[in-house]
Amino acid sequence: MNKIAYVSSYPPRECGIATFTKDLVVATNQLGIFRKPLVVAINEGNTIYNYDRFVRCHIRRHFPKDYVEAAGCINSSKADLVNLQHEFGLFGGEWGEYINCFLEKIQKPVVSTLHTASPSLEPKAQTVLKQIAKHSSKIVTMTNTAKQILMAYDVPRSKIEIIQHGCPDVPFVDSNKVKPSLFGLKGKIVLSTFGLISRGKGIEYVIKALPEVVENQPEIVYLVIGETHPEVRKSEGERYRKKLIKLVDDLDLHEHVKFHNRFLLKRELIKYLQATDIYVTPYLEPNQISSGTLVYAMGTGKAIIATPYLHAQEVLAEGRGLFCKFRDHRSIAEGISQLLEDEELRRNMQRRVYSYSRDFTWAVVAKRYAGLYRRILNT
């Protein structure tokens, strides 16, 4: 049996890629076709977390020697292949260039999963990306759009594999059956957005959309689920969240906007999503190619309103979601009203998106990764 090493952030670190990696590690391990995985965890600095049994060594983000030592750790281990979870801001150096200290020393085949790939990368970022591609046997992207972007940067088509972002395999349930089990939601029309909070999430535009909607639907409540992103909190504290709270005050929406300022356990998060009637993902960055929060909402069969960022455009096509304009609260208000007034449209959208998501539950995604690993290892 082969053994896979993963290099990534990892829970309990609060990070979307950490959550992704844990889901992938657990789902792949449950297949029973590999030996116990090995995880190299990326830490922000000298922070030490209470990691699970899979984590064997750490990399302090800003210490180049840690990347070299981690490569040595894997080289001397029984790992046969490395899966690198990549996002530029995860690693130290300019545009995360320190990861190449690791890749230059590693002596095992590498599969790199890319969580970002913008069509307008700065030259230094392009250099880092090309080095990652050079040292990788395969590059995994989550959408066909991302594949086209990588090919524009001269990453060979033959190196690129599309495996969609995974989602939990949970039953499709009527939101009204779940609401009574959550405080204050019985009889409400529930909108929600979840994830680590930062300015790029566009939450203020949903809040600005509410007065117009509340006028006709006074039972609406909008849940903003998640704490401020740890990296944002380091640089500016809770400034953005306070701005959102002030906006709620100014618009007198206290009864209609609720902040859940914590990092929810997966089972809690799923329950809130199942209680949701309309999920809103109003991101401001058009070139975003991966959103775990979007995929989770799809996996629970939600009617979704999204700005047309790249990931949303691809997975919500063919009537699986409703698009609103970037930075436009009136467009969001129109979308919410349309879905609430047309129940058949909303129900059809829910069925379509839930059916579509069955192709990328974590069990399915794990099998695709496993197949890729075994092809590279010829086993």
N, C-alpha and C positions, 0 to 999 in steps of 0.2 A: 504493500500500500504506500502511495506517495504522501508526502507531507508538504503543506502549503504554508508559507510565511506571508504575513500581511504587514505592510508599513503604512501607518495612518494615525490620525487622532483616534481616540477610543474612549468609550464611557468608563467612568462617570464624568469625563470631560464633556461639557455642554457644547456641542458642536454638531451640525447637521451631518458632516462627513463621518464623525465618530459614530453616530447612530446608524448611518448607512453601513459602515464597516461591521459593527456588531451584528446587525441583521444578516449580512452576507456571511460572516464567519459562522454564526449559529446555524443558519439554513444549510450551508455547505457541509458543516460537520454532521448534521442530522442525516445526510445522505448515506453515511456509513461506508463510504468508498475511499476516504482518506484517513491518514493518521491524525492524531490531535493537532490542530493548527498551532502555529507560533505567531504571536503578534509583537511587532515593534511599535511602541506607542510614541507619538509626537507630543511633547509637552511644550507649553508656552515659554517656560523659563526653568526655574528651579522648583516649580510646583510638582509635588508627588501625589498621585491619586491612588485610591484603593482599588486597583485593577483586579479583574478576574484572573483565573488560572491560566488563561491563554497568553497573557502578556509576559514576555521573557526579558525584554530590555526596553530602555527608553532612549529617545533622542531629545535633547534640549534644543529647541528650535534654532537658537542663535549661536550654537557652538559647532563649528564645522567638524571638529574632531569627533563629536558624537556620531556623526553620520558615517565616518570611516569605521569607528568602533562597532556600530550596528551592522555594517556590512561584514565585518569580521565575525560577529556573533552568528549571523546567518550562514556565512561560509563554513564555519566550523560545526554547524548544527546538521541535523538529518533532513533539513528542508530541501525539497527538490525544485521548488519554483517560488518566486516572489510575486505577490500582487501588491502593487503600489497604488494607493489612492491619492490622486493628485488634484490639488487646487493651489494656485500660485501663492495665496496668502498663508497657506499652512506651513510653509517651510521658510527658513531664514535666508538672509542675503537679498540682494536686489532681485525682485520677481521670483523669489524662492530658489535662487540659483544653488543653494547649498545641497539640494537634493542630488545634484550631479556629483558631489563628493561621494555620496553613497553609491550611485550607479556606476561610477568609474571603478569602484573596488569590488562590486558584487560579482560573484562567479557562478551564479545560478540564472536561469532564464527568468525574465521579468515580463509580467503583464501589467500595464499601467492603465488604470481607470481614470479618465479625465472628467472632472466635474465642471470645468470651465474651458471654453474655447471660443473666444470672441473673434469676429472677422476683422477687428481693428486693433490687434495687439501692437503694443510698442515694440520697437526693434529688439530691445533686450529680452522682453518676454518671448518673442519669436525664437531667439537664440536658445533660451532655456527649454522651450517646447521642443525644438528640433533635436537637442541633446537627449531629452527624455525619449523621443521617438527612436533615435539612433540606438539607444541602449535597451530598447524594449523589443521583445519578440512579437508582441501584439499590443495594440492600443485599443482599449474598449471605450466607446462613446455610447451615449444613451439615446441619441436621435439621429436620423438620417441627415438632418441639418448640420449637426456637429461633424458628421463624417465629411460633408462637403467643405466645411470650413478647414478641417485638417488637411484635406487634399489640396486646398488653395495655398497652404503653407508647405507644400511638397512632401507631406507625409504619404508614403506609398499606399495606394488603395488596398494592396494585399495585406498590409499590416493592421488595417482597421477592422474591428469587429463591433457590431451594434448589439448591445444587450441593454434593454430598458431598465430604468430605475425600479427596484422592487417595491412591493407594497404588502402589508399584512393580509392574510387570507381570513377575512371576517364575513359573517353572513350579512346579507342585505336586509335591513329592518326598517320599518316605518318609524320616522323620527318621533312621532307622537307617542309611541310605546316606550321610548327611552326618556323623554323629557321629565316625566314625574319622578324619576330616580335621581335627578340632579336639582340642586337647590335653586328655586326661583324660576324654573323653566317651564313648568306645567302651564299649558294654555298659551304659551308664547310662540311667536314666529321667530325662529332662531337663525341669525346670520353669524358666521364666524370666520376668523382668520387666525392661523396659529403659526408658531415658529419663533425663533430668537428675534427679538425686535431691534430694528435699525431703520434709519431714514429711507433706505432704498425699498422698504416694504410698501410705502404709499398708503399707509393706514389712514392718514388724515383725510384722504379723498373719500374714503368710505364714510367717515364721520360727517364730513360736509354734505354727503348725499342724503343723510338720514332725515333732516327736518322735512324735506319734501315727501319722503316715503311715509314717515310717521303720521303725517297729516291724514293719510288714508288708511294706514295700518298701525293703529296705536299700540298693538300688542307686540310690535317688533322689539327684539333685543339683539344687540350686536356684541358678540364675545370676542375680545382680543386676548388670545391665549398664548402665554409665553413671557419669559422675562427678557430683559435687555441683553443683547449679545455680549458675552464677556469682554470681547476685544473693544466693543463700543463703550462699554462701561469704564474700561481703563482710560480711554482717551477723553470722554466727555461726560462720564457719569450717567445720570438719568435724564439728561436734558431733553432728549427726544420724547420720552414717555411723559415728562412733565408738560411738554408742548401739547401732546395729545390730550392730556387731562384738562389743561386749560381750555382747549378747543371744545371739549365736552361741556365744560362750565359755561363758556361763552354762548354756546348754542342751546343751553338748558336741556341737555340730553342725559341727565343723570339716571333716569329710569330706563334708558334705552341703550346705554353702552356700559359694559362690564369688563374690567380688566382682571385677568387671572395672571398675576405677576409671579409665575413660577414655572420651572421646567417640569412638565407633567410626565409621569410614568406612562409607558405606552398604553396600558390598559385604560388609564384615565382619559388619555387623549382620544383613543378610539371611541370611548363612550360619548365624549363631547361631540365628536364628528358624527356619530350615529344620531345624535339629538339635533343636528344641524339641518335646516331646510335649504339654505343657500350658502355655499362656501364662496368667499371672495378672495381672490389673489391679485391685488392691484399693483404688482411690482412696477418699479419705475425704469428698470434696465431692459431695453429691448433685446439685448443680445444674450440674455440668460438662457443657458442650454440645459439646465438641470434644476428641478425644484422638487425636493422630497415632500414638502408640504402639499404641493399639488397632487402628487402621486398618491399620498395617503388619503386625500379627499376623494380621489377617483376610486380608490379601493373600497371605500365605504358607500359608494354609489350616490354621491352628492350632485345636485344641480350646481354648476360652477360658473361664476362670472370671473373673467380674467382679462387683464391687459394682454395684448398680443405679443408677449415676449416669445422667443424662439421655441422654447420647450412647450409652452401652452399652445402655440399655433399648430404644432405637429400632433400632440396627443388629444387636443380638443376639437380637431377637425371633424367634418361630417356630422355636425349636429350634436357632438358630445359635450359642448359647452357653449357659453354665450360670451362674446367679446365686448369689452368696453374700451374707450379711448384712454390713452395715457394721460395722467394728471388732469382728469376731467370728472369732477364729482357728478355733474348732470348726466353724463353718460352712464355712470354707475347707478344713479337713481333710476334712470330709464330701464336699465337691465333688471334691477330688483323688482320694479313695478311690473314689468312684462312677465317675469317668472311667477310672481304672486297672483297675477290676474289670469294667467293661462295655466291652469293646473295640468292640463293634458300635455302641454309643452314641457313643463317641469318634470312630470312623471316619465315621459319618453326619454328625456335627457338623462335622468337617473338610471333608467334601465340600460341605455346605450353605454354610458360611461362605466357602469358596473360590469357589464358583459365584456367590454373591451379590456378592463383591468385584470380579468382572469388570466390573460396571457403574460402577466408580469407579477403574479404573486411571488413571494420570496422563494417558495419551493421550486417554482418554474425557473426563476432567475438563477438560483443556485445550480440547477441542473445544467443550465447553459454555460455558466462559469466552469463547472466541473468538466463539461465536454471540451471546452476550450483548453483548460489545463492539461487534460489527458492527450489532446491532439499534439500539443507542444511537447509533451514528455513521451509521446509515442507509446502510450500504455493502453 
